[in-house]
């Protein structure tokens, strides 16, 4: 088997990324369509907590559209903060995600590195040009004690869309699970929306995220 054919097989086998859950995101709205959402309180009155980036985690999961294969991994949180009102309710937050830190949990050796390198390439997140992603909470609503419905702006590859998800708080821990349609951020590789005749090789447009934030 020649080296070029081997590399092609490795990439095909490795790529199940794309796209949970306690919390499911509502359909995203592009920046062209979304209505401006104002913060629910004056940010100057907020109490802020810094996110402990070493203790916190951001995990992802993607799969083939057929469901026959999936991959899981993580990305590092570079920095973050959460803001609270006078009643200690969550009202704001901002986070920077280190896209160069993309990791995979379910592969090993050469095939694992092939997958990671491809996720960083222009086919997916184009990390060289866009080394950071950002999430900015624009509004929150109290569902019940320590449970919030959150609206936020998620920026990937310099494209911003609004996402909605729920957050559950326990002391200084904040947990959320949500799903995005990657194509809204121009991550099109292997998508049935843009490529024909992919059949079982098509990659789901959904990426699932599991977020666990610990504040200092």
C-alpha positions in Angstrom: 0.0 0.0 0.0 1.6 3.3 -1.0 1.9 6.2 1.4 -0.6 8.4 -0.3 -3.3 5.7 -0.2 -2.4 5.0 3.5 -2.9 8.6 4.4 -6.2 8.8 2.6 -7.5 5.8 4.5 -6.3 7.2 7.8 -8.1 10.5 7.3 -11.3 8.8 6.2 -11.2 6.5 9.2 -10.4 9.2 11.6 -12.9 11.9 10.6 -16.1 11.5 12.5 -16.1 15.0 13.8 -18.7 17.5 13.6 -21.3 16.9 15.3 -26.5 16.0 24.9 -28.0 15.9 26.6 -29.3 17.6 29.8 -29.5 20.9 27.9 -30.2 21.3 24.1 -29.5 24.5 22.3 -32.3 26.2 20.5 -31.8 26.9 16.7 -29.0 29.4 16.2 -29.5 32.8 14.7 -26.9 34.3 12.4 -25.6 37.8 13.0 -27.5 39.0 10.0 -30.8 37.8 11.4 -30.5 38.2 15.2 -32.1 40.9 17.2 -29.8 42.8 19.6 -30.2 41.5 23.2 -29.3 43.8 26.0 -27.7 42.7 29.2 -30.3 42.4 32.0 -28.3 44.5 34.5 -25.8 47.3 34.4 -22.4 45.5 34.3 -20.9 48.1 36.6 -23.0 46.6 39.5 -21.9 43.0 38.9 -19.7 40.9 41.1 -17.3 38.9 39.0 -15.8 35.5 39.4 -12.7 34.4 37.5 -12.9 30.9 35.8 -10.3 28.5 37.0 -9.0 27.3 33.6 -7.1 24.4 35.0 -10.0 22.9 36.8 -12.6 23.7 34.1 -13.3 21.6 31.0 -14.8 22.0 27.5 -15.4 18.6 25.8 -16.8 18.0 22.3 -18.4 15.1 20.4 -18.9 14.6 16.7 -20.2 11.7 14.6 -20.8 10.3 11.2 -24.4 11.0 10.1 -25.0 7.3 9.9 -24.1 7.0 13.6 -21.6 4.2 12.9 -18.7 6.1 14.3 -18.1 9.1 16.6 -15.2 10.9 18.2 -14.8 12.8 21.5 -12.2 15.3 22.7 -11.6 18.6 24.4 -10.5 22.1 24.0 -8.8 24.3 26.5 -10.4 27.4 28.1 -7.8 30.2 27.8 -9.6 32.7 30.1 -13.1 33.4 31.4 -15.3 35.2 33.9 -18.8 35.0 35.2 -20.8 38.0 36.5 -23.5 38.0 39.2 -26.1 40.6 40.4 -26.7 41.6 44.0 -28.8 38.5 44.5 -25.9 36.3 43.4 -27.7 35.3 40.2 -25.8 34.6 37.0 -26.2 37.6 34.6 -23.1 37.6 32.4 -20.0 35.8 31.3 -17.2 35.8 28.7 -14.8 33.1 27.7 -11.8 32.6 25.3 -11.2 29.1 23.9 -7.8 28.0 22.7 -8.4 26.4 19.4 -4.8 25.2 19.2 -5.5 23.0 22.2 -8.0 20.6 20.3 -7.5 17.1 21.7 -9.0 13.7 20.9 -9.8 11.0 23.5 -10.7 7.9 21.5 -7.8 7.5 19.0 -4.1 6.7 19.5 -0.9 7.1 17.7 -0.7 8.2 14.1 -4.4 8.1 13.4 -5.1 10.4 16.4 -2.6 12.9 15.1 -4.1 12.8 11.6 -7.5 13.6 13.1 -6.2 16.5 15.2 -4.3 18.0 12.4 -7.3 17.8 10.1 -9.6 19.5 12.7 -7.0 22.3 12.9 -6.9 22.7 9.1 -8.9 25.0 6.8 -11.3 22.0 6.2 -12.6 22.5 9.8 -11.5 25.3 12.2 -8.6 26.9 10.4 -6.7 27.3 13.6 -3.7 29.0 12.1 -5.9 31.9 11.0 -8.4 31.7 13.9 -6.5 30.6 17.0 -9.3 31.6 19.4 -13.0 31.2 19.7 -15.2 33.3 22.1 -18.5 33.0 23.9 -20.2 36.1 25.4 -23.3 35.8 27.5 -25.8 38.4 26.4 -28.7 37.6 28.7 -29.9 35.1 31.3 -33.2 34.1 32.8 -33.8 32.3 36.1 -35.6 29.0 35.5 -35.5 27.8 39.1 -33.0 28.1 41.9 -29.5 27.7 40.5 -30.8 27.0 37.0 -30.6 29.5 34.2 -31.7 29.8 30.5 -28.8 31.6 28.8 -28.4 33.4 25.5 -24.9 34.0 24.2 -22.9 35.0 21.2 -20.5 32.3 20.0 -17.7 33.3 17.7 -15.8 30.7 15.7 -13.6 31.6 12.7 -14.6 35.2 13.2 -18.3 34.3 12.6 -20.7 35.1 15.4 -24.1 33.4 15.9 -26.5 33.5 18.9 -26.9 30.2 20.8 -29.2 29.3 23.7 -28.6 26.7 26.4 -29.3 26.0 30.1 -26.8 26.3 32.9 -27.0 24.5 36.3 -25.0 25.8 39.2 -23.8 24.0 42.3 -21.7 26.2 44.6 -18.8 27.4 42.4 -19.4 24.8 39.6 -21.4 25.6 36.4 -22.5 22.8 34.0 -24.1 23.0 30.6 -24.5 20.7 27.6 -25.6 22.0 24.2 -25.4 21.3 20.5 -24.5 23.6 17.5 -24.9 23.3 13.8 -21.2 23.7 12.7 -22.1 24.9 9.2 -23.4 28.1 10.7 -19.7 28.9 11.4 -18.6 27.8 7.9 -17.3 24.4 9.0 -18.6 22.5 6.0 -16.3 19.5 5.5 -18.3 16.3 4.9 -21.7 18.1 5.2 -24.6 16.9 3.2 -25.7 20.5 2.9 -22.8 21.3 0.7 -21.5 18.0 -0.9 -23.4 15.4 -2.9 -23.1 11.6 -2.9 -21.4 11.4 0.5 -23.7 8.6 1.6 -22.3 6.9 4.7 -19.2 9.1 4.6 -21.2 12.2 5.5 -20.4 13.8 8.8 -23.2 15.1 11.0 -23.5 18.9 11.1 -24.0 18.7 14.9 -21.2 19.2 17.4 -22.1 18.5 21.0 -20.4 20.4 23.8 -20.2 19.5 27.5 -19.0 22.4 29.6 -17.9 22.3 33.2 -16.8 25.6 34.7 -15.2 26.0 38.1 -14.8 29.6 39.5 -12.3 30.8 42.0 
